[in-house]
Amino acid sequence: MDDEQGTRMRRILWVLGGIAAVVLLLSGVGNGVTSVELVFYAIVIGVGAVIVLAIRALVRVGDKRPPPVQLVTPSTQGMTPGWYPDQRDPKLNRWYNGSEWTSATLPRE
């Protein structure tokens, strides 16, 4: 998400929070809702908005991580395709195709 989308998201959240606050205030008028209850509702809405913004910030931080580094196995650098002693079984030779070890094996002579 780029900065423009993030700004748009924050504006939408503020507008929705404002609408929710107005609805709560209007629903409380004449229904016996105390000012303490209205303050409580406003705090709940504010905490909810902060949680949403915090989650968005964490997601944004996750997007900026560099890609993982691919390691090259040093033992195969510069090796040409061919039969080589198997590292797991000293009785076998294993075929290296120039980029990776294959499942092909032969008895060692």
Secondary structure, DSSP 8 states (H G I E B T S, - for coil): --HHHHHHHHHHHHHHHHHHHHHHHHHHTTTT--HHHHHHHHHHHHHHHHHHHHHHHHHHHHHTS--------GGGTT--SEEEE-SS-TTEEEEE-SSSEEEEEEE--
